[in-house]
Amino acid sequence: RMFGVVQGGALVCHALAAYPVLDTEEVSAVFTAPRWRRRGLARAVVAATIGDIVGRGRRAVYVAGRSNIASQAVAEGLGMAPLFETWEIVTG
């Protein structure tokens, strides 16, 4: 399910509720077009996405890359806290 902000007929910010597993669902694909950043749009669409997930009786999980400080700030600003760290296999 997609949540977004449309300005002038264009989708300028979005987030998805996706990947349900057991009692969780992920807030995914959070994006804000560069010229629309720092206006609270990501916070608004992530909040709506979390509300939808929780309203369906699931726990919302938010994934942010270690270097994506802006994404981490959105999650923290909505009361989320780090739950675990993932590791990737590096080849070659």
C-alpha positions as CSV (number, residue, x, y, z in Angstrom):
1,R,0.0,0.0,0.0
2,M,1.4,3.4,-1.0
3,F,1.2,6.7,0.9
4,G,2.3,9.8,-0.8
5,V,2.2,13.6,-1.4
6,V,1.3,14.9,-4.8
7,Q,2.2,18.5,-5.8
8,G,1.3,20.0,-9.2
9,G,0.2,16.6,-10.4
10,A,3.6,14.9,-9.5
11,L,4.3,12.4,-6.7
12,V,7.0,14.2,-4.7
13,C,7.2,12.0,-1.6
14,H,6.1,8.4,-0.9
15,A,6.4,5.4,1.4
16,L,5.0,1.8,1.2
17,A,3.6,-0.6,3.7
18,A,5.1,-3.9,2.4
19,Y,6.6,-7.2,3.2
20,P,4.3,-8.5,6.0
21,V,6.0,-11.3,8.0
22,L,4.3,-12.8,11.0
23,D,3.1,-9.8,13.1
24,T,5.3,-7.2,11.4
25,E,5.2,-5.1,8.2
26,E,7.9,-2.9,6.8
27,V,7.8,0.8,6.1
28,S,9.6,0.7,2.8
29,A,10.6,2.8,-0.3
30,V,10.6,6.1,1.6
31,F,11.6,8.8,-0.9
32,T,11.3,12.6,-1.2
33,A,12.2,14.4,-4.4
34,P,15.2,16.6,-3.7
35,R,13.5,20.0,-4.0
36,W,10.8,18.9,-1.6
37,R,13.1,17.8,1.2
38,R,13.2,19.3,4.7
39,R,9.5,20.2,4.7
40,G,8.3,17.3,6.9
41,L,6.8,15.4,4.0
42,A,8.7,12.1,4.7
43,R,7.6,12.3,8.3
44,A,4.0,12.7,7.2
45,V,4.0,9.8,4.8
46,V,5.9,7.6,7.2
47,A,3.5,8.4,10.0
48,A,0.5,7.6,7.8
49,T,2.2,4.3,6.8
50,I,2.9,3.4,10.4
51,G,-0.7,4.2,11.3
52,D,-2.0,1.9,8.6
53,I,0.3,-0.9,9.7
54,V,-0.6,-0.6,13.3
55,G,-4.3,-0.2,12.5
56,R,-4.1,-3.7,10.9
57,G,-2.7,-5.2,14.1
58,R,0.9,-5.4,13.1
59,R,4.1,-3.9,14.3
60,A,5.8,-1.4,12.0
61,V,9.5,-2.1,11.1
62,Y,11.5,0.7,9.5
63,V,14.8,0.0,7.7
64,A,17.4,2.7,7.3
65,G,21.0,2.4,6.0
66,R,23.8,3.1,8.4
67,S,24.8,6.2,6.4
68,N,21.3,7.5,5.8
69,I,21.1,10.0,8.7
70,A,18.1,11.8,7.3
71,S,16.1,8.5,7.2
72,Q,17.2,7.6,10.7
73,A,16.0,11.0,11.9
74,V,12.6,10.5,10.4
75,A,12.2,7.2,12.2
76,E,13.6,8.5,15.5
77,G,11.3,11.6,15.3
78,L,8.3,9.3,15.1
79,G,9.4,7.4,18.3
80,M,11.1,4.4,16.7
81,A,14.4,3.1,18.1
82,P,17.0,0.7,16.6
83,L,16.0,-2.9,17.0
84,F,18.8,-4.8,15.4
85,E,21.7,-4.5,12.9
86,T,22.0,-6.5,9.7
87,W,25.1,-7.7,8.0
88,E,25.8,-8.3,4.3
89,I,28.0,-10.7,2.5
90,V,30.8,-8.9,0.7
91,T,32.2,-10.7,-2.3
92,G,35.1,-10.2,-4.6
